[in-house]
């Protein structure tokens, strides 16, 4: 019986973490969306329709963000489909910096080391843990988002 409880809690946890993964993966830049535009960053987009020159960059009105909805630009608060990601720089306080969700580089004081190091499968870069790479749940419990929330390139 206790065993069953444990398994149920574990499944619940995994489901929550899996869900947050889906939400995070929803941040897409430069991808044609159902509303026939692609968001270039949080505020600018271009059209994906074959009849419109794709090089034209259109900005949303002040205070609005580019979304995947039919109404392309919506007031801040709506989920932008493409958000700029700020990743930390070597500032002398950490022996390494995350350069994506799953990769990091060492720091030599304020200088970035040359090599890009990958986290093991299913682990994520975490500076606040001090352990380089940790489970998704651990990373997201320490910080509400990944410290460098973008795909490894
Ligand atoms: C978004 O992209 C457009 C077009 O490339 C650029 O002009 C604009 O400055 C960018 N906005 C931000 C906040 O980076």
Backbone and ligand atoms as CSV (ligand in chain L), in Angstrom:
chain,resi,resn,atom,element,x,y,z
A,1,UNK,N,N,0.822,-1.195,0.000
A,1,UNK,CA,C,0.000,0.000,0.000
A,1,UNK,C,C,0.867,1.261,0.000
A,2,UNK,N,N,1.863,1.276,0.922
A,2,UNK,CA,C,2.750,2.433,0.975
A,2,UNK,C,C,3.529,2.573,-0.333
A,3,UNK,N,N,3.909,1.440,-0.845
A,3,UNK,CA,C,4.644,1.400,-2.087
A,3,UNK,C,C,3.829,2.065,-3.202
A,4,UNK,N,N,2.555,1.734,-3.190
A,4,UNK,CA,C,1.660,2.290,-4.187
A,4,UNK,C,C,1.588,3.817,-4.076
A,5,UNK,N,N,1.470,4.292,-2.844
A,5,UNK,CA,C,1.444,5.738,-2.587
A,5,UNK,C,C,2.686,6.408,-3.163
A,6,UNK,N,N,3.800,5.775,-2.873
A,6,UNK,CA,C,5.073,6.331,-3.321
A,6,UNK,C,C,5.088,6.456,-4.851
A,7,UNK,N,N,4.661,5.374,-5.498
A,7,UNK,CA,C,4.651,5.381,-6.952
A,7,UNK,C,C,3.723,6.466,-7.489
A,8,UNK,N,N,2.604,6.620,-6.811
A,8,UNK,CA,C,1.651,7.621,-7.270
A,8,UNK,C,C,2.252,9.021,-7.156
A,9,UNK,N,N,2.927,9.279,-6.025
A,9,UNK,CA,C,3.560,10.583,-5.855
A,9,UNK,C,C,4.656,10.809,-6.891
A,10,UNK,N,N,5.380,9.770,-7.150
A,10,UNK,CA,C,6.454,9.878,-8.127
A,10,UNK,C,C,5.883,10.224,-9.500
A,11,UNK,N,N,4.819,9.534,-9.876
A,11,UNK,CA,C,4.197,9.809,-11.168
A,11,UNK,C,C,3.715,11.247,-11.220
A,12,UNK,N,N,3.153,11.715,-10.113
A,12,UNK,CA,C,2.652,13.073,-10.046
A,12,UNK,C,C,3.783,14.064,-10.284
A,13,UNK,N,N,4.897,13.832,-9.595
A,13,UNK,CA,C,6.055,14.708,-9.750
A,13,UNK,C,C,6.550,14.718,-11.190
A,14,UNK,N,N,6.650,13.524,-11.748
A,14,UNK,CA,C,7.139,13.430,-13.123
A,14,UNK,C,C,6.206,14.160,-14.075
A,15,UNK,N,N,4.916,14.049,-13.811
A,15,UNK,CA,C,3.944,14.707,-14.679
A,15,UNK,C,C,4.129,16.217,-14.607
A,16,UNK,N,N,4.309,16.741,-13.395
A,16,UNK,CA,C,4.501,18.186,-13.234
A,16,UNK,C,C,5.752,18.641,-13.971
A,17,UNK,N,N,6.831,17.908,-13.770
A,17,UNK,CA,C,8.071,18.295,-14.416
A,17,UNK,C,C,7.951,18.157,-15.925
A,18,UNK,N,N,7.284,17.122,-16.372
A,18,UNK,CA,C,7.087,16.941,-17.807
A,18,UNK,C,C,6.291,18.095,-18.377
A,19,UNK,N,N,5.274,18.517,-17.645
A,19,UNK,CA,C,4.429,19.621,-18.113
A,19,UNK,C,C,5.230,20.901,-18.235
A,20,UNK,N,N,6.035,21.200,-17.206
A,20,UNK,CA,C,6.791,22.443,-17.277
A,20,UNK,C,C,7.737,22.392,-18.476
A,21,UNK,N,N,8.184,21.179,-18.827
A,21,UNK,CA,C,9.034,21.046,-19.997
A,21,UNK,C,C,8.298,21.437,-21.259
A,22,UNK,N,N,7.048,21.061,-21.349
A,22,UNK,CA,C,6.253,21.397,-22.531
A,22,UNK,C,C,6.086,22.907,-22.649
A,23,UNK,N,N,5.797,23.539,-21.514
A,23,UNK,CA,C,5.609,24.984,-21.529
A,23,UNK,C,C,6.875,25.694,-21.969
A,24,UNK,N,N,8.004,25.223,-21.415
A,24,UNK,CA,C,9.265,25.875,-21.748
A,24,UNK,C,C,9.618,25.696,-23.215
A,25,UNK,N,N,9.304,24.517,-23.734
A,25,UNK,CA,C,9.656,24.254,-25.120
A,25,UNK,C,C,8.808,25.073,-26.080
A,26,UNK,N,N,7.760,25.715,-25.552
A,26,UNK,CA,C,6.856,26.463,-26.418
A,26,UNK,C,C,7.463,27.775,-26.912
A,27,UNK,N,N,8.606,28.160,-26.353
A,27,UNK,CA,C,9.227,29.401,-26.787
A,27,UNK,C,C,9.925,29.192,-28.127
A,28,UNK,N,N,9.294,29.681,-29.190
A,28,UNK,CA,C,9.866,29.438,-30.506
A,28,UNK,C,C,10.072,30.732,-31.278
A,29,UNK,N,N,11.265,30.914,-31.746
A,29,UNK,CA,C,11.597,32.081,-32.547
A,29,UNK,C,C,11.821,31.621,-33.980
A,30,UNK,N,N,11.543,32.496,-34.920
A,30,UNK,CA,C,11.848,32.222,-36.324
A,30,UNK,C,C,11.182,30.969,-36.861
A,31,UNK,N,N,10.018,30.646,-36.338
A,31,UNK,CA,C,9.293,29.479,-36.826
A,31,UNK,C,C,7.915,29.927,-37.287
A,32,UNK,N,N,7.524,29.498,-38.476
A,32,UNK,CA,C,6.203,29.882,-38.966
A,32,UNK,C,C,5.128,29.266,-38.085
A,33,UNK,N,N,4.198,30.072,-37.638
A,33,UNK,CA,C,3.161,29.627,-36.726
A,33,UNK,C,C,1.833,29.513,-37.475
A,34,UNK,N,N,0.835,28.979,-36.784
A,34,UNK,CA,C,-0.487,28.821,-37.388
A,34,UNK,C,C,-1.082,30.156,-37.847
A,35,UNK,N,N,-0.662,31.247,-37.231
A,35,UNK,CA,C,-1.189,32.549,-37.654
A,35,UNK,C,C,-0.392,33.150,-38.816
A,36,UNK,N,N,0.438,32.307,-39.467
A,36,UNK,CA,C,1.164,32.716,-40.663
A,36,UNK,C,C,2.175,33.824,-40.489
A,37,UNK,N,N,2.690,33.953,-39.280
A,37,UNK,CA,C,3.838,34.836,-39.091
A,37,UNK,C,C,4.889,34.074,-38.296
A,38,UNK,N,N,6.095,34.574,-38.319
A,38,UNK,CA,C,7.103,34.061,-37.386
A,38,UNK,C,C,7.606,35.210,-36.544
A,39,UNK,N,N,7.639,34.988,-35.251
A,39,UNK,CA,C,8.139,36.002,-34.334
A,39,UNK,C,C,9.669,35.960,-34.370
A,40,UNK,N,N,10.276,37.121,-34.556
A,40,UNK,CA,C,11.739,37.182,-34.628
A,40,UNK,C,C,12.346,37.402,-33.253
A,41,UNK,N,N,11.658,38.172,-32.474
A,41,UNK,CA,C,12.000,38.302,-31.059
A,41,UNK,C,C,10.686,38.659,-30.345
A,42,UNK,N,N,10.789,39.157,-29.141
A,42,UNK,CA,C,9.565,39.352,-28.385
A,42,UNK,C,C,8.609,40.353,-29.041
A,43,UNK,N,N,9.139,41.266,-29.828
A,43,UNK,CA,C,8.296,42.357,-30.345
A,43,UNK,C,C,8.224,42.453,-31.862
A,44,UNK,N,N,9.040,41.720,-32.580
A,44,UNK,CA,C,9.062,41.876,-34.037
A,44,UNK,C,C,8.745,40.561,-34.736
A,45,UNK,N,N,8.144,40.674,-35.906
A,45,UNK,CA,C,7.789,39.472,-36.650
A,45,UNK,C,C,7.885,39.711,-38.141
A,46,UNK,N,N,7.845,38.634,-38.923
A,46,UNK,CA,C,7.710,38.761,-40.368
A,46,UNK,C,C,6.677,37.738,-40.829
A,47,UNK,N,N,6.175,37.935,-42.052
A,47,UNK,CA,C,5.094,37.083,-42.541
A,47,UNK,C,C,5.620,35.797,-43.161
A,48,UNK,N,N,4.844,34.756,-43.054
A,48,UNK,CA,C,5.218,33.460,-43.621
A,48,UNK,C,C,4.392,33.124,-44.848
A,49,UNK,N,N,3.557,34.027,-45.284
A,49,UNK,CA,C,2.688,33.769,-46.418
A,49,UNK,C,C,3.489,33.952,-47.701
A,50,UNK,N,N,3.285,33.063,-48.673
A,50,UNK,CA,C,4.102,33.115,-49.887
A,50,UNK,C,C,3.901,34.428,-50.647
A,51,UNK,N,N,2.792,35.099,-50.403
A,51,UNK,CA,C,2.528,36.335,-51.126
A,51,UNK,C,C,3.168,37.577,-50.524
A,52,UNK,N,N,3.841,37.404,-49.390
A,52,UNK,CA,C,4.438,38.571,-48.732
A,52,UNK,C,C,5.940,38.391,-48.629
A,53,UNK,N,N,6.673,39.430,-48.981
A,53,UNK,CA,C,8.127,39.392,-48.884
A,53,UNK,C,C,8.545,39.085,-47.445
A,54,UNK,N,N,9.232,37.957,-47.218
A,54,UNK,CA,C,9.562,37.549,-45.838
A,54,UNK,C,C,10.630,38.427,-45.182
A,55,UNK,N,N,11.290,39.277,-45.997
A,55,UNK,CA,C,12.331,40.127,-45.415
A,55,UNK,C,C,11.776,41.338,-44.683
A,56,UNK,N,N,10.489,41.588,-44.857
A,56,UNK,CA,C,9.914,42.751,-44.182
A,56,UNK,C,C,9.705,42.437,-42.705
A,57,UNK,N,N,10.287,43.257,-41.863
A,57,UNK,CA,C,10.175,43.071,-40.419
A,57,UNK,C,C,9.169,44.077,-39.864
A,58,UNK,N,N,8.195,43.556,-39.174
A,58,UNK,CA,C,7.147,44.419,-38.625
A,58,UNK,C,C,7.258,44.413,-37.098
A,59,UNK,N,N,7.107,45.570,-36.520
A,59,UNK,CA,C,7.170,45.665,-35.059
A,59,UNK,C,C,5.770,45.753,-34.480
A,60,UNK,N,N,5.545,45.133,-33.360
A,60,UNK,CA,C,4.274,45.285,-32.655
A,60,UNK,C,C,4.203,46.698,-32.076
A,61,UNK,N,N,2.988,47.200,-31.875
A,61,UNK,CA,C,2.851,48.500,-31.214
A,61,UNK,C,C,3.517,48.474,-29.835
A,62,UNK,N,N,3.869,49.659,-29.356
A,62,UNK,CA,C,4.523,49.761,-28.037
A,62,UNK,C,C,3.765,48.988,-26.970
A,63,UNK,N,N,4.474,48.236,-26.169
A,63,UNK,CA,C,3.854,47.533,-25.051
A,63,UNK,C,C,3.175,46.233,-25.445
A,64,UNK,N,N,3.296,45.836,-26.731
A,64,UNK,CA,C,2.679,44.583,-27.145
A,64,UNK,C,C,3.741,43.565,-27.555
A,65,UNK,N,N,3.359,42.303,-27.489
A,65,UNK,CA,C,4.300,41.234,-27.802
A,65,UNK,C,C,3.778,40.359,-28.939
A,66,UNK,N,N,4.702,39.752,-29.650
A,66,UNK,CA,C,4.358,38.880,-30.774
A,66,UNK,C,C,3.916,37.519,-30.238
A,67,UNK,N,N,2.734,37.089,-30.628
A,67,UNK,CA,C,2.198,35.821,-30.119
A,67,UNK,C,C,1.869,34.869,-31.268
A,68,UNK,N,N,1.445,33.668,-30.905
A,68,UNK,CA,C,1.049,32.675,-31.903
A,68,UNK,C,C,-0.454,32.721,-32.159
A,69,UNK,N,N,-1.136,33.707,-31.617
A,69,UNK,CA,C,-2.590,33.793,-31.774
A,69,UNK,C,C,-2.972,34.528,-33.062
A,70,UNK,N,N,-4.249,34.427,-33.421
A,70,UNK,CA,C,-4.720,35.089,-34.631
A,70,UNK,C,C,-4.420,36.584,-34.605
A,71,UNK,N,N,-4.671,37.194,-33.442
A,71,UNK,CA,C,-4.268,38.583,-33.279
A,71,UNK,C,C,-2.786,38.558,-32.942
A,72,UNK,N,N,-1.958,38.896,-33.912
A,72,UNK,CA,C,-0.514,38.651,-33.777
A,72,UNK,C,C,0.101,39.360,-32.567
A,73,UNK,N,N,-0.196,40.670,-32.466
A,73,UNK,CA,C,0.384,41.425,-31.358
A,73,UNK,C,C,-0.644,41.572,-30.245
A,74,UNK,N,N,-0.249,41.237,-29.040
A,74,UNK,CA,C,-1.164,41.352,-27.909
A,74,UNK,C,C,-0.455,42.066,-26.770
A,75,UNK,N,N,-1.251,42.686,-25.897
A,75,UNK,CA,C,-0.635,43.425,-24.788
A,75,UNK,C,C,0.263,42.535,-23.946
A,76,UNK,N,N,1.294,43.131,-23.384
A,76,UNK,CA,C,2.197,42.402,-22.494
A,76,UNK,C,C,1.396,41.669,-21.433
A,77,UNK,N,N,1.798,40.454,-21.161
A,77,UNK,CA,C,1.016,39.618,-20.258
A,77,UNK,C,C,0.551,38.400,-21.028
A,78,UNK,N,N,0.267,38.606,-22.308
A,78,UNK,CA,C,0.010,37.464,-23.179
A,78,UNK,C,C,1.344,36.747,-23.368
A,79,UNK,N,N,1.309,35.427,-23.590
A,79,UNK,CA,C,2.581,34.721,-23.743
A,79,UNK,C,C,3.243,35.033,-25.086
A,80,UNK,N,N,4.398,35.648,-25.058
A,80,UNK,CA,C,5.108,35.889,-26.317
A,80,UNK,C,C,5.599,34.559,-26.855
A,81,UNK,N,N,5.561,34.334,-28.170
A,81,UNK,CA,C,6.040,33.029,-28.628
A,81,UNK,C,C,7.553,32.999,-28.744
A,82,UNK,N,N,8.174,34.160,-28.792
A,82,UNK,CA,C,9.633,34.158,-28.877
A,82,UNK,C,C,10.166,35.144,-27.857
A,83,UNK,N,N,10.875,34.647,-26.881
A,83,UNK,CA,C,11.433,35.566,-25.885
A,83,UNK,C,C,12.942,35.559,-25.959
A,84,UNK,N,N,13.502,36.719,-25.807
A,84,UNK,CA,C,14.959,36.798,-25.771
A,84,UNK,C,C,15.426,36.189,-24.467
A,85,UNK,N,N,16.499,35.503,-24.570
A,85,UNK,CA,C,16.993,34.797,-23.404
A,85,UNK,C,C,18.274,35.464,-22.933
A,86,UNK,N,N,18.309,35.798,-21.685
A,86,UNK,CA,C,19.529,36.350,-21.113
A,86,UNK,C,C,20.302,35.248,-20.435
A,87,UNK,N,N,21.502,35.022,-20.892
A,87,UNK,CA,C,22.321,34.011,-20.253
A,87,UNK,C,C,23.432,34.701,-19.486
A,88,UNK,N,N,23.833,34.087,-18.389
A,88,UNK,CA,C,24.839,34.727,-17.548
A,88,UNK,C,C,26.192,34.789,-18.244
A,89,UNK,N,N,27.009,35.748,-17.813
A,89,UNK,CA,C,28.378,35.855,-18.313
A,89,UNK,C,C,29.327,35.534,-17.161
A,90,UNK,N,N,30.545,35.217,-17.498
A,90,UNK,CA,C,31.551,34.988,-16.458
A,90,UNK,C,C,31.799,36.322,-15.760
A,91,UNK,N,N,31.513,36.392,-14.469
A,91,UNK,CA,C,31.743,37.660,-13.761
A,91,UNK,C,C,32.704,37.461,-12.594
A,92,UNK,N,N,33.354,36.311,-12.585
A,92,UNK,CA,C,34.323,36.053,-11.522
A,92,UNK,C,C,33.713,35.370,-10.313
A,93,UNK,N,N,32.386,35.253,-10.282
A,93,UNK,CA,C,31.749,34.687,-9.087
A,93,UNK,C,C,31.438,33.208,-9.223
A,94,UNK,N,N,31.491,32.687,-10.421
A,94,UNK,CA,C,31.152,31.286,-10.627
A,94,UNK,C,C,32.243,30.612,-11.456
A,95,UNK,N,N,32.536,29.347,-11.157
A,95,UNK,CA,C,33.570,28.662,-11.935
A,95,UNK,C,C,33.110,28.269,-13.340
A,96,UNK,N,N,31.827,28.464,-13.618
A,96,UNK,CA,C,31.332,28.117,-14.964
A,96,UNK,C,C,30.049,28.904,-15.240
A,97,UNK,N,N,29.664,28.961,-16.493
A,97,UNK,CA,C,28.376,29.573,-16.846
A,97,UNK,C,C,27.598,28.651,-17.766
A,98,UNK,N,N,26.275,28.638,-17.588
A,98,UNK,CA,C,25.413,27.892,-18.492
A,98,UNK,C,C,25.313,28.680,-19.798
A,99,UNK,N,N,25.497,28.002,-20.920
A,99,UNK,CA,C,25.345,28.688,-22.201
A,99,UNK,C,C,24.124,28.169,-22.969
A,100,UNK,N,N,23.444,27.183,-22.399
A,100,UNK,CA,C,22.145,26.745,-22.905
A,100,UNK,C,C,21.550,25.931,-21.756
A,101,UNK,N,N,20.376,25.303,-21.993
A,101,UNK,CA,C,19.804,24.483,-20.927
A,101,UNK,C,C,20.700,23.291,-20.595
A,102,UNK,N,N,21.461,22.838,-21.587
A,102,UNK,CA,C,22.184,21.575,-21.407
A,102,UNK,C,C,23.686,21.663,-21.668
A,103,UNK,N,N,24.225,22.861,-21.819
A,103,UNK,CA,C,25.673,22.994,-22.019
A,103,UNK,C,C,26.221,24.122,-21.153
A,104,UNK,N,N,27.509,24.040,-20.865
A,104,UNK,CA,C,28.144,25.111,-20.098
A,104,UNK,C,C,29.590,25.288,-20.523
A,105,UNK,N,N,30.168,26.386,-20.109
A,105,UNK,CA,C,31.585,26.625,-20.336
A,105,UNK,C,C,32.221,27.037,-19.018
A,106,UNK,N,N,33.476,26.708,-18.847
A,106,UNK,CA,C,34.155,27.091,-17.610
A,106,UNK,C,C,34.505,28.577,-17.673
A,107,UNK,N,N,34.718,29.165,-16.513
A,107,UNK,CA,C,35.151,30.556,-16.420
A,107,UNK,C,C,36.528,30.583,-15.800
A,108,UNK,N,N,37.357,31.451,-16.363
A,108,UNK,CA,C,38.654,31.709,-15.756
A,108,UNK,C,C,38.574,33.160,-15.298
A,109,UNK,N,N,38.099,33.366,-14.085
A,109,UNK,CA,C,37.780,34.730,-13.661
A,109,UNK,C,C,36.651,35.252,-14.521
A,110,UNK,N,N,36.909,36.324,-15.280
A,110,UNK,CA,C,35.874,36.882,-16.145
A,110,UNK,C,C,35.991,36.392,-17.579
A,111,UNK,N,N,36.942,35.475,-17.796
A,111,UNK,CA,C,37.129,34.960,-19.148
A,111,UNK,C,C,36.437,33.616,-19.325
A,112,UNK,N,N,35.839,33.456,-20.506
A,112,UNK,CA,C,35.151,32.216,-20.831
A,112,UNK,C,C,36.170,31.192,-21.312
A,113,UNK,N,N,36.092,29.974,-20.756
A,113,UNK,CA,C,36.952,28.905,-21.250
A,113,UNK,C,C,36.568,28.541,-22.676
A,114,UNK,N,N,37.450,27.790,-23.350
A,114,UNK,CA,C,37.206,27.542,-24.768
A,114,UNK,C,C,36.204,26.433,-25.039
A,115,UNK,N,N,36.228,25.400,-24.174
A,115,UNK,CA,C,35.427,24.234,-24.504
A,115,UNK,C,C,33.988,24.345,-24.071
A,116,UNK,N,N,33.113,23.803,-24.896
A,116,UNK,CA,C,31.707,23.685,-24.537
A,116,UNK,C,C,31.484,22.292,-23.979
A,117,UNK,N,N,30.962,22.231,-22.771
A,117,UNK,CA,C,30.783,20.937,-22.107
A,117,UNK,C,C,29.301,20.608,-22.034
A,118,UNK,N,N,28.959,19.377,-22.396
A,118,UNK,CA,C,27.546,18.962,-22.414
A,118,UNK,C,C,27.156,18.269,-21.124
A,119,UNK,N,N,25.937,18.554,-20.668
A,119,UNK,CA,C,25.399,17.806,-19.539
A,119,UNK,C,C,25.031,16.406,-20.034
A,120,UNK,N,N,25.039,15.442,-19.118
A,120,UNK,CA,C,24.572,14.104,-19.464
A,120,UNK,C,C,23.113,14.157,-19.879
A,121,UNK,N,N,22.679,13.139,-20.600
A,121,UNK,CA,C,21.270,13.072,-21.005
A,121,UNK,C,C,20.360,13.296,-19.811
A,122,UNK,N,N,19.285,14.031,-20.034
A,122,UNK,CA,C,18.266,14.275,-19.010
A,122,UNK,C,C,18.760,15.069,-17.807
A,123,UNK,N,N,19.875,15.751,-17.945
A,123,UNK,CA,C,20.269,16.684,-16.889
A,123,UNK,C,C,20.417,18.068,-17.508
A,124,UNK,N,N,20.359,19.074,-16.638
A,124,UNK,CA,C,20.277,20.453,-17.108
A,124,UNK,C,C,21.275,21.326,-16.360
A,125,UNK,N,N,21.825,22.275,-17.070
A,125,UNK,CA,C,22.849,23.142,-16.490
A,125,UNK,C,C,22.269,23.944,-15.331
A,126,UNK,N,N,22.984,23.982,-14.228
A,126,UNK,CA,C,22.527,24.712,-13.053
A,126,UNK,C,C,23.712,25.310,-12.320
A,127,UNK,N,N,23.789,26.636,-12.345
A,127,UNK,CA,C,24.871,27.305,-11.634
A,127,UNK,C,C,24.562,27.391,-10.143
A,128,UNK,N,N,23.295,27.622,-9.817
A,128,UNK,CA,C,22.962,27.817,-8.407
A,128,UNK,C,C,23.173,26.542,-7.594
A,129,UNK,N,N,23.087,25.389,-8.234
A,129,UNK,CA,C,23.333,24.137,-7.511
A,129,UNK,C,C,24.826,23.947,-7.283
A,130,UNK,N,N,25.631,24.592,-8.110
A,130,UNK,CA,C,27.076,24.403,-8.033
A,130,UNK,C,C,27.538,23.069,-8.581
A,131,UNK,N,N,26.566,22.260,-9.070
A,131,UNK,CA,C,26.909,20.906,-9.515
A,131,UNK,C,C,26.969,20.771,-11.029
A,132,UNK,N,N,27.026,21.849,-11.715
A,132,UNK,CA,C,27.083,21.885,-13.171
A,132,UNK,C,C,25.775,21.426,-13.802
A,133,UNK,N,N,25.437,20.135,-13.637
A,133,UNK,CA,C,24.239,19.622,-14.283
A,133,UNK,C,C,23.416,18.821,-13.280
A,134,UNK,N,N,22.138,19.056,-13.264
A,134,UNK,CA,C,21.246,18.370,-12.320
A,134,UNK,C,C,19.958,17.973,-13.032
A,135,UNK,N,N,19.143,17.181,-12.352
A,135,UNK,CA,C,17.828,16.816,-12.898
A,135,UNK,C,C,16.985,18.054,-13.153
A,136,UNK,N,N,16.062,17.927,-14.084
A,136,UNK,CA,C,15.187,19.043,-14.416
A,136,UNK,C,C,14.471,19.592,-13.169
A,137,UNK,N,N,13.940,18.693,-12.360
A,137,UNK,CA,C,13.194,19.130,-11.173
A,137,UNK,C,C,14.085,19.895,-10.228
A,138,UNK,N,N,15.302,19.419,-10.041
A,138,UNK,CA,C,16.218,20.084,-9.125
A,138,UNK,C,C,16.553,21.480,-9.661
A,139,UNK,N,N,16.829,21.552,-10.945
A,139,UNK,CA,C,17.178,22.841,-11.548
A,139,UNK,C,C,16.031,23.832,-11.391
A,140,UNK,N,N,14.810,23.367,-11.632
A,140,UNK,CA,C,13.670,24.281,-11.605
A,140,UNK,C,C,13.175,24.551,-10.189
A,141,UNK,N,N,13.629,23.757,-9.212
A,141,UNK,CA,C,13.285,24.086,-7.834
A,141,UNK,C,C,14.203,25.165,-7.278
A,142,UNK,N,N,15.449,25.160,-7.747
A,142,UNK,CA,C,16.402,26.150,-7.259
A,142,UNK,C,C,16.124,27.519,-7.866
A,143,UNK,N,N,15.761,27.536,-9.141
A,143,UNK,CA,C,15.496,28.763,-9.871
A,143,UNK,C,C,14.194,28.494,-10.618
A,144,UNK,N,N,13.368,29.498,-10.783
A,144,UNK,CA,C,12.086,29.200,-11.407
A,144,UNK,C,C,12.207,28.923,-12.905
A,145,UNK,N,N,13.335,29.316,-13.502
A,145,UNK,CA,C,13.562,28.983,-14.909
A,145,UNK,C,C,14.987,28.440,-15.039
A,146,UNK,N,N,15.295,27.903,-16.193
A,146,UNK,CA,C,16.669,27.500,-16.430
A,146,UNK,C,C,17.536,28.748,-16.470
A,147,UNK,N,N,18.779,28.596,-16.048
A,147,UNK,CA,C,19.626,29.792,-15.945
A,147,UNK,C,C,20.039,30.326,-17.317
A,148,UNK,N,N,19.981,29.485,-18.318
A,148,UNK,CA,C,20.178,29.959,-19.701
A,148,UNK,C,C,19.171,29.181,-20.544
A,149,UNK,N,N,17.992,29.732,-20.643
A,149,UNK,CA,C,16.849,28.971,-21.149
A,149,UNK,C,C,16.773,28.952,-22.672
A,150,UNK,N,N,17.723,28.286,-23.274
A,150,UNK,CA,C,17.641,28.094,-24.723
A,150,UNK,C,C,18.253,26.763,-25.110
A,151,UNK,N,N,17.905,26.352,-26.311
A,151,UNK,CA,C,18.388,25.100,-26.878
A,151,UNK,C,C,19.905,25.163,-27.080
A,152,UNK,N,N,20.592,24.059,-26.858
A,152,UNK,CA,C,22.020,24.023,-27.188
A,152,UNK,C,C,22.184,24.170,-28.699
A,153,UNK,N,N,23.180,24.908,-29.138
A,153,UNK,CA,C,23.344,25.088,-30.578
A,153,UNK,C,C,24.416,24.152,-31.116
L,1,LIG,C1,C,13.781,42.642,-32.516
L,1,LIG,O1,O,14.170,42.455,-33.852
L,1,LIG,C2,C,14.066,43.619,-34.656
L,1,LIG,C3,C,14.358,43.240,-36.086
L,1,LIG,O2,O,15.475,42.422,-36.200
L,1,LIG,C4,C,15.035,44.684,-34.126
L,1,LIG,O3,O,14.928,45.854,-34.907
L,1,LIG,C5,C,14.664,44.987,-32.684
L,1,LIG,O4,O,15.572,45.906,-32.127
L,1,LIG,C6,C,14.660,43.708,-31.851
L,1,LIG,N1,N,14.154,44.017,-30.541
L,1,LIG,C7,C,14.831,43.719,-29.464
L,1,LIG,C8,C,14.179,44.071,-28.168
L,1,LIG,O5,O,15.892,43.157,-29.503
